[in-house]
């Protein structure tokens, strides 16, 4: 029995072997700005990720830490 990866790829008569796109005509994604505020992705070390398992728990602790920090003169 042949595995799926060993089988011959099926060719679609409507598909070209290669496509070239003109990115000069590209427009920004109109749906991408629907999110409120900017998001920043942070990668946690494994030992910290074991304690803080949800984004809400991380944000809660960071907000509590911010309130204890001295105000900067900026």
LUMTOR-125228 format. One record per atom (N, C-alpha, C, O): residue number from 1; residue in one letter; atom name; x, y, z. Coordinates in nm, 3 decimals. Atoms other than C-alpha are relative to their C-alpha. Layout:
! residues N
+-----+---------+-------+---------+---------+---------+
| num | residuo | atomo |      xx |      yy |      zz |
+-----+---------+-------+---------+---------+---------+
| NUM |       A |    CA |       X |       Y |       Z |
...
+-----+---------+-------+---------+---------+---------+
//
This chain:
! residues 74
+-----+---------+-------+---------+---------+---------+
| num | residuo | atomo |      xx |      yy |      zz |
+-----+---------+-------+---------+---------+---------+
|   1 |       X |     N |   0.084 |  -0.118 |   0.000 |
|   1 |       X |    CA |   0.000 |   0.000 |   0.000 |
|   1 |       X |     C |   0.089 |   0.124 |   0.000 |
|   1 |       X |     O |   0.185 |   0.131 |   0.076 |
|   2 |       X |     N |  -0.077 |  -0.123 |   0.009 |
|   2 |       X |    CA |   0.134 |   0.343 |  -0.093 |
|   2 |       X |     C |  -0.049 |   0.101 |   0.103 |
|   2 |       X |     O |  -0.169 |   0.112 |   0.128 |
|   3 |       X |     N |   0.037 |  -0.109 |  -0.089 |
|   3 |       X |    CA |   0.141 |   0.625 |   0.158 |
|   3 |       X |     C |  -0.037 |   0.121 |  -0.084 |
|   3 |       X |     O |  -0.002 |   0.128 |  -0.202 |
|   4 |       X |     N |   0.044 |  -0.119 |   0.072 |
|   4 |       X |    CA |  -0.011 |   0.960 |   0.062 |
|   4 |       X |     C |   0.118 |   0.079 |  -0.052 |
|   4 |       X |     O |   0.110 |   0.140 |  -0.159 |
|   5 |       X |     N |  -0.117 |  -0.077 |   0.044 |
|   5 |       X |    CA |   0.336 |   1.117 |   0.040 |
|   5 |       X |     C |   0.071 |  -0.067 |  -0.117 |
|   5 |       X |     O |   0.144 |  -0.001 |  -0.191 |
|   6 |       X |     N |  -0.063 |   0.072 |   0.111 |
|   6 |       X |    CA |   0.448 |   0.846 |  -0.207 |
|   6 |       X |     C |  -0.080 |   0.011 |  -0.129 |
|   6 |       X |     O |  -0.027 |  -0.015 |  -0.237 |
|   7 |       X |     N |   0.088 |  -0.006 |   0.117 |
|   7 |       X |    CA |   0.155 |   0.900 |  -0.443 |
|   7 |       X |     C |   0.041 |   0.115 |  -0.091 |
|   7 |       X |     O |   0.102 |   0.213 |  -0.048 |
|   8 |       X |     N |  -0.028 |  -0.104 |   0.099 |
|   8 |       X |    CA |   0.191 |   1.105 |  -0.757 |
|   8 |       X |     C |  -0.087 |   0.122 |   0.030 |
|   8 |       X |     O |  -0.206 |   0.106 |   0.058 |
|   9 |       X |     N |   0.084 |  -0.118 |  -0.023 |
|   9 |       X |    CA |   0.076 |   1.466 |  -0.710 |
|   9 |       X |     C |  -0.100 |   0.015 |  -0.113 |
|   9 |       X |     O |  -0.069 |  -0.005 |  -0.230 |
|  10 |       X |     N |   0.105 |  -0.020 |   0.101 |
|  10 |       X |    CA |  -0.251 |   1.537 |  -0.886 |
|  10 |       X |     C |   0.019 |   0.139 |  -0.060 |
|  10 |       X |     O |   0.039 |   0.237 |   0.012 |
|  11 |       X |     N |  -0.014 |  -0.130 |   0.065 |
|  11 |       X |    CA |  -0.226 |   1.812 |  -1.143 |
|  11 |       X |     C |  -0.138 |   0.052 |  -0.036 |
|  11 |       X |     O |  -0.222 |  -0.019 |  -0.090 |
|  12 |       X |     N |   0.125 |  -0.067 |   0.030 |
|  12 |       X |    CA |  -0.509 |   2.057 |  -1.178 |
|  12 |       X |     C |   0.020 |   0.076 |  -0.131 |
|  12 |       X |     O |   0.113 |   0.156 |  -0.140 |
|  13 |       X |     N |  -0.020 |  -0.068 |   0.128 |
|  13 |       X |    CA |  -0.551 |   2.179 |  -1.537 |
|  13 |       X |     C |  -0.018 |   0.151 |   0.009 |
|  13 |       X |     O |   0.029 |   0.225 |  -0.078 |
|  14 |       X |     N |   0.019 |  -0.144 |  -0.015 |
|  14 |       X |    CA |  -0.658 |   2.522 |  -1.406 |
|  14 |       X |     C |   0.116 |   0.068 |   0.070 |
|  14 |       X |     O |   0.123 |   0.191 |   0.072 |
|  15 |       X |     N |  -0.112 |  -0.057 |  -0.075 |
|  15 |       X |    CA |  -0.341 |   2.570 |  -1.203 |
|  15 |       X |     C |   0.125 |   0.005 |  -0.087 |
|  15 |       X |     O |   0.158 |  -0.091 |  -0.157 |
|  16 |       X |     N |  -0.127 |  -0.013 |   0.070 |
|  16 |       X |    CA |  -0.020 |   2.701 |  -1.354 |
|  16 |       X |     C |   0.110 |  -0.058 |   0.089 |
|  16 |       X |     O |   0.093 |  -0.066 |   0.210 |
|  17 |       X |     N |  -0.108 |   0.054 |  -0.082 |
|  17 |       X |    CA |   0.309 |   2.550 |  -1.241 |
|  17 |       X |     C |   0.064 |   0.106 |   0.090 |
|  17 |       X |     O |   0.122 |   0.073 |   0.194 |
|  18 |       X |     N |  -0.061 |  -0.107 |  -0.079 |
|  18 |       X |    CA |   0.425 |   2.889 |  -1.112 |
|  18 |       X |     C |  -0.077 |   0.130 |  -0.024 |
|  18 |       X |     O |  -0.125 |   0.155 |  -0.135 |
|  19 |       X |     N |   0.069 |  -0.128 |   0.009 |
|  19 |       X |    CA |   0.268 |   3.228 |  -1.040 |
|  19 |       X |     C |   0.093 |   0.111 |   0.042 |
|  19 |       X |     O |   0.176 |   0.093 |   0.132 |
|  20 |       X |     N |  -0.076 |  -0.119 |  -0.038 |
|  20 |       X |    CA |   0.425 |   3.574 |  -1.024 |
|  20 |       X |     C |  -0.100 |   0.108 |   0.036 |
|  20 |       X |     O |  -0.185 |   0.145 |  -0.045 |
|  21 |       X |     N |   0.094 |  -0.100 |  -0.048 |
|  21 |       X |    CA |   0.243 |   3.834 |  -0.817 |
|  21 |       X |     C |   0.062 |   0.139 |  -0.006 |
|  21 |       X |     O |   0.181 |   0.155 |   0.019 |
|  22 |       X |     N |  -0.043 |  -0.138 |   0.003 |
|  22 |       X |    CA |   0.267 |   4.210 |  -0.859 |
|  22 |       X |     C |  -0.036 |   0.064 |   0.134 |
|  22 |       X |     O |  -0.148 |   0.111 |   0.153 |
|  23 |       X |     N |   0.027 |  -0.051 |  -0.135 |
|  23 |       X |    CA |   0.300 |   4.326 |  -0.497 |
|  23 |       X |     C |  -0.007 |   0.152 |   0.004 |
|  23 |       X |     O |  -0.040 |   0.209 |   0.108 |
|  24 |       X |     N |   0.012 |  -0.146 |   0.001 |
|  24 |       X |    CA |   0.313 |   4.691 |  -0.604 |
|  24 |       X |     C |  -0.147 |   0.043 |   0.003 |
|  24 |       X |     O |  -0.178 |   0.158 |   0.037 |
|  25 |       X |     N |   0.144 |  -0.030 |  -0.003 |
|  25 |       X |    CA |  -0.067 |   4.673 |  -0.633 |
|  25 |       X |     C |  -0.066 |  -0.047 |   0.129 |
|  25 |       X |     O |  -0.188 |  -0.037 |   0.143 |
|  26 |       X |     N |   0.054 |   0.052 |  -0.124 |
|  26 |       X |    CA |  -0.109 |   4.524 |  -0.285 |
|  26 |       X |     C |  -0.054 |   0.113 |   0.087 |
|  26 |       X |     O |  -0.002 |   0.225 |   0.085 |
|  27 |       X |     N |   0.061 |  -0.097 |  -0.091 |
|  27 |       X |    CA |  -0.329 |   4.705 |  -0.031 |
|  27 |       X |     C |   0.005 |  -0.055 |   0.142 |
|  27 |       X |     O |   0.011 |  -0.177 |   0.160 |
|  28 |       X |     N |   0.003 |   0.049 |  -0.137 |
|  28 |       X |    CA |  -0.329 |   4.688 |   0.348 |
|  28 |       X |     C |  -0.129 |  -0.077 |   0.028 |
|  28 |       X |     O |  -0.232 |  -0.053 |  -0.036 |
|  29 |       X |     N |   0.117 |   0.079 |  -0.037 |
|  29 |       X |    CA |  -0.568 |   4.441 |   0.507 |
|  29 |       X |     C |  -0.098 |   0.089 |   0.076 |
|  29 |       X |     O |  -0.065 |   0.140 |   0.183 |
|  30 |       X |     N |   0.098 |  -0.089 |  -0.062 |
|  30 |       X |    CA |  -0.881 |   4.638 |   0.591 |
|  30 |       X |     C |  -0.058 |  -0.059 |   0.128 |
|  30 |       X |     O |  -0.114 |   0.014 |   0.209 |
|  31 |       X |     N |   0.052 |   0.064 |  -0.120 |
|  31 |       X |    CA |  -0.978 |   4.386 |   0.858 |
|  31 |       X |     C |   0.102 |  -0.006 |   0.113 |
|  31 |       X |     O |   0.066 |  -0.033 |   0.227 |
|  32 |       X |     N |  -0.106 |   0.013 |  -0.101 |
|  32 |       X |    CA |  -0.644 |   4.391 |   1.042 |
|  32 |       X |     C |  -0.009 |   0.109 |   0.106 |
|  32 |       X |     O |   0.033 |   0.085 |   0.220 |
|  33 |       X |     N |   0.005 |  -0.108 |  -0.098 |
|  33 |       X |    CA |  -0.710 |   4.724 |   1.214 |
|  33 |       X |     C |  -0.120 |  -0.011 |   0.093 |
|  33 |       X |     O |  -0.141 |   0.079 |   0.175 |
|  34 |       X |     N |   0.118 |   0.017 |  -0.084 |
|  34 |       X |    CA |  -1.025 |   4.591 |   1.382 |
|  34 |       X |     C |   0.031 |  -0.029 |   0.146 |
|  34 |       X |     O |  -0.056 |  -0.016 |   0.231 |
|  35 |       X |     N |  -0.038 |   0.029 |  -0.139 |
|  35 |       X |    CA |  -0.835 |   4.494 |   1.697 |
|  35 |       X |     C |   0.019 |   0.129 |   0.076 |
|  35 |       X |     O |   0.072 |   0.226 |   0.023 |
|  36 |       X |     N |  -0.016 |  -0.120 |  -0.081 |
|  36 |       X |    CA |  -0.843 |   4.744 |   1.980 |
|  36 |       X |     C |   0.143 |   0.006 |   0.054 |
|  36 |       X |     O |   0.190 |  -0.090 |   0.115 |
|  37 |       X |     N |  -0.135 |  -0.019 |  -0.052 |
|  37 |       X |    CA |  -0.498 |   4.880 |   2.066 |
|  37 |       X |     C |   0.102 |  -0.089 |  -0.067 |
|  37 |       X |     O |   0.068 |  -0.181 |  -0.142 |
|  38 |       X |     N |  -0.109 |   0.079 |   0.056 |
|  38 |       X |    CA |  -0.162 |   4.740 |   1.972 |
|  38 |       X |     C |   0.029 |  -0.119 |   0.090 |
|  38 |       X |     O |   0.021 |  -0.108 |   0.213 |
|  39 |       X |     N |  -0.035 |   0.121 |  -0.074 |
|  39 |       X |    CA |  -0.066 |   4.389 |   2.078 |
|  39 |       X |     C |   0.148 |  -0.026 |  -0.013 |
|  39 |       X |     O |   0.207 |  -0.004 |  -0.119 |
|  40 |       X |     N |  -0.141 |   0.036 |  -0.001 |
|  40 |       X |    CA |   0.283 |   4.282 |   2.175 |
|  40 |       X |     C |   0.010 |  -0.145 |   0.045 |
|  40 |       X |     O |  -0.050 |  -0.183 |   0.145 |
|  41 |       X |     N |  -0.017 |   0.140 |  -0.035 |
|  41 |       X |    CA |   0.385 |   3.918 |   2.182 |
|  41 |       X |     C |   0.131 |  -0.014 |   0.075 |
|  41 |       X |     O |   0.236 |   0.033 |   0.030 |
|  42 |       X |     N |  -0.117 |   0.023 |  -0.082 |
|  42 |       X |    CA |   0.627 |   3.815 |   2.456 |
|  42 |       X |     C |   0.012 |  -0.150 |   0.023 |
|  42 |       X |     O |  -0.087 |  -0.216 |   0.055 |
|  43 |       X |     N |  -0.023 |   0.142 |  -0.023 |
|  43 |       X |    CA |   0.781 |   3.469 |   2.486 |
|  43 |       X |     C |   0.051 |  -0.018 |   0.142 |
|  43 |       X |     O |   0.153 |   0.041 |   0.180 |
|  44 |       X |     N |  -0.038 |   0.025 |  -0.139 |
|  44 |       X |    CA |   0.799 |   3.345 |   2.845 |
|  44 |       X |     C |   0.091 |  -0.121 |   0.008 |
|  44 |       X |     O |   0.079 |  -0.214 |  -0.071 |
|  45 |       X |     N |  -0.082 |   0.117 |  -0.027 |
|  45 |       X |    CA |   1.063 |   3.110 |   2.976 |
|  45 |       X |     C |  -0.091 |  -0.111 |   0.051 |
|  45 |       X |     O |  -0.195 |  -0.083 |   0.110 |
|  46 |       X |     N |   0.088 |   0.112 |  -0.038 |
|  46 |       X |    CA |   0.922 |   2.761 |   3.042 |
|  46 |       X |     C |  -0.039 |  -0.001 |   0.148 |
|  46 |       X |     O |  -0.154 |  -0.033 |   0.180 |
|  47 |       X |     N |   0.033 |   0.003 |  -0.143 |
|  47 |       X |    CA |   0.942 |   2.791 |   3.423 |
|  47 |       X |     C |  -0.103 |   0.107 |   0.035 |
|  47 |       X |     O |  -0.186 |   0.086 |   0.124 |
|  48 |       X |     N |   0.097 |  -0.106 |  -0.025 |
|  48 |       X |    CA |   0.747 |   3.117 |   3.417 |
|  48 |       X |     C |  -0.134 |  -0.035 |  -0.065 |
|  48 |       X |     O |  -0.240 |  -0.005 |  -0.010 |
|  49 |       X |     N |   0.123 |   0.039 |   0.068 |
|  49 |       X |    CA |   0.494 |   2.981 |   3.167 |
|  49 |       X |     C |  -0.077 |  -0.106 |   0.078 |
|  49 |       X |     O |  -0.199 |  -0.118 |   0.060 |
|  50 |       X |     N |   0.069 |   0.097 |  -0.084 |
|  50 |       X |    CA |   0.415 |   2.702 |   3.415 |
|  50 |       X |     C |  -0.087 |   0.070 |   0.105 |
|  50 |       X |     O |  -0.192 |   0.019 |   0.144 |
|  51 |       X |     N |   0.073 |  -0.073 |  -0.103 |
|  51 |       X |    CA |   0.301 |   2.961 |   3.670 |
|  51 |       X |     C |  -0.109 |   0.086 |  -0.062 |
|  51 |       X |     O |  -0.223 |   0.087 |  -0.014 |
|  52 |       X |     N |   0.095 |  -0.091 |   0.065 |
|  52 |       X |    CA |   0.132 |   3.211 |   3.437 |
|  52 |       X |     C |  -0.049 |  -0.067 |  -0.128 |
|  52 |       X |     O |   0.015 |  -0.059 |  -0.233 |
|  53 |       X |     N |   0.048 |   0.082 |   0.111 |
|  53 |       X |    CA |  -0.078 |   2.996 |   3.208 |
|  53 |       X |     C |  -0.094 |   0.074 |  -0.095 |
|  53 |       X |     O |  -0.125 |   0.023 |  -0.203 |
|  54 |       X |     N |   0.091 |  -0.075 |   0.087 |
|  54 |       X |    CA |  -0.308 |   3.265 |   3.065 |
|  54 |       X |     C |   0.052 |   0.143 |  -0.018 |
|  54 |       X |     O |   0.124 |   0.194 |   0.067 |
|  55 |       X |     N |  -0.039 |  -0.140 |   0.019 |
|  55 |       X |    CA |  -0.252 |   3.611 |   2.919 |
|  55 |       X |     C |  -0.055 |   0.091 |   0.109 |
|  55 |       X |     O |   0.009 |   0.188 |   0.148 |
|  56 |       X |     N |   0.061 |  -0.082 |  -0.106 |
|  56 |       X |    CA |  -0.487 |   3.751 |   3.183 |
|  56 |       X |     C |   0.083 |  -0.004 |   0.128 |
|  56 |       X |     O |   0.098 |   0.098 |   0.195 |
|  57 |       X |     N |  -0.080 |   0.010 |  -0.122 |
|  57 |       X |    CA |  -0.270 |   3.621 |   3.468 |
|  57 |       X |     C |   0.129 |   0.079 |  -0.012 |
|  57 |       X |     O |   0.172 |   0.142 |   0.084 |
|  58 |       X |     N |  -0.121 |  -0.078 |   0.023 |
|  58 |       X |    CA |   0.041 |   3.776 |   3.317 |
|  58 |       X |     C |  -0.031 |   0.149 |   0.009 |
|  58 |       X |     O |   0.042 |   0.223 |   0.074 |
|  59 |       X |     N |   0.036 |  -0.142 |  -0.002 |
|  59 |       X |    CA |  -0.133 |   4.110 |   3.263 |
|  59 |       X |     C |  -0.035 |   0.047 |   0.141 |
|  59 |       X |     O |   0.000 |   0.159 |   0.178 |
|  60 |       X |     N |   0.037 |  -0.036 |  -0.137 |
|  60 |       X |    CA |  -0.273 |   4.111 |   3.620 |
|  60 |       X |     C |   0.125 |   0.025 |   0.084 |
|  60 |       X |     O |   0.132 |   0.124 |   0.157 |
|  61 |       X |     N |  -0.123 |  -0.015 |  -0.079 |
|  61 |       X |    CA |   0.071 |   4.061 |   3.774 |
|  61 |       X |     C |   0.081 |   0.120 |  -0.048 |
|  61 |       X |     O |   0.135 |   0.194 |   0.034 |
|  62 |       X |     N |  -0.076 |  -0.114 |   0.051 |
|  62 |       X |    CA |   0.237 |   4.316 |   3.546 |
|  62 |       X |     C |  -0.066 |   0.132 |   0.040 |
|  62 |       X |     O |   0.004 |   0.228 |   0.072 |
|  63 |       X |     N |   0.069 |  -0.123 |  -0.042 |
|  63 |       X |    CA |  -0.031 |   4.578 |   3.625 |
|  63 |       X |     C |   0.022 |   0.027 |   0.148 |
|  63 |       X |     O |   0.038 |   0.142 |   0.189 |
|  64 |       X |     N |  -0.028 |  -0.016 |  -0.143 |
|  64 |       X |    CA |   0.018 |   4.515 |   3.998 |
|  64 |       X |     C |   0.142 |   0.049 |   0.022 |
|  64 |       X |     O |   0.167 |   0.132 |   0.110 |
|  65 |       X |     N |  -0.140 |  -0.043 |  -0.011 |
|  65 |       X |    CA |   0.393 |   4.557 |   3.954 |
|  65 |       X |     C |   0.015 |   0.146 |  -0.041 |
|  65 |       X |     O |   0.090 |   0.221 |   0.021 |
|  66 |       X |     N |  -0.008 |  -0.138 |   0.047 |
|  66 |       X |    CA |   0.344 |   4.882 |   3.763 |
|  66 |       X |     C |  -0.048 |   0.097 |   0.108 |
|  66 |       X |     O |   0.008 |   0.205 |   0.123 |
|  67 |       X |     N |   0.051 |  -0.091 |  -0.104 |
|  67 |       X |    CA |   0.142 |   5.031 |   4.049 |
|  67 |       X |     C |   0.099 |   0.015 |   0.115 |
|  67 |       X |     O |   0.094 |   0.116 |   0.186 |
|  68 |       X |     N |  -0.099 |  -0.010 |  -0.107 |
|  68 |       X |    CA |   0.430 |   4.962 |   4.292 |
|  68 |       X |     C |   0.126 |   0.076 |  -0.043 |
|  68 |       X |     O |   0.206 |   0.115 |   0.042 |
|  69 |       X |     N |  -0.121 |  -0.068 |   0.051 |
|  69 |       X |    CA |   0.694 |   5.126 |   4.070 |
|  69 |       X |     C |  -0.010 |   0.150 |   0.023 |
|  69 |       X |     O |  -0.118 |   0.208 |   0.017 |
|  70 |       X |     N |   0.002 |  -0.146 |  -0.015 |
|  70 |       X |    CA |   0.797 |   5.485 |   4.136 |
|  70 |       X |     C |  -0.031 |   0.068 |  -0.134 |
|  70 |       X |     O |   0.005 |   0.018 |  -0.240 |
|  71 |       X |     N |   0.034 |  -0.076 |   0.122 |
|  71 |       X |    CA |   0.666 |   5.741 |   3.887 |
|  71 |       X |     C |   0.128 |   0.061 |  -0.055 |
|  71 |       X |     O |   0.210 |   0.115 |   0.020 |
|  72 |       X |     N |  -0.118 |  -0.058 |   0.063 |
|  72 |       X |    CA |   0.928 |   5.852 |   3.639 |
|  72 |       X |     C |  -0.028 |   0.147 |  -0.033 |
|  72 |       X |     O |  -0.144 |   0.188 |  -0.045 |
|  73 |       X |     N |   0.015 |  -0.143 |   0.027 |
|  73 |       X |    CA |   0.990 |   6.219 |   3.563 |
|  73 |       X |     C |  -0.017 |   0.032 |  -0.147 |
|  73 |       X |     O |  -0.001 |   0.147 |  -0.186 |
|  74 |       X |     N |   0.013 |  -0.023 |   0.144 |
|  74 |       X |    CA |   0.928 |   6.174 |   3.190 |
|  74 |       X |     C |  -0.129 |   0.062 |  -0.037 |
|  74 |       X |     O |  -0.154 |   0.087 |  -0.155 |
+-----+---------+-------+---------+---------+---------+
//
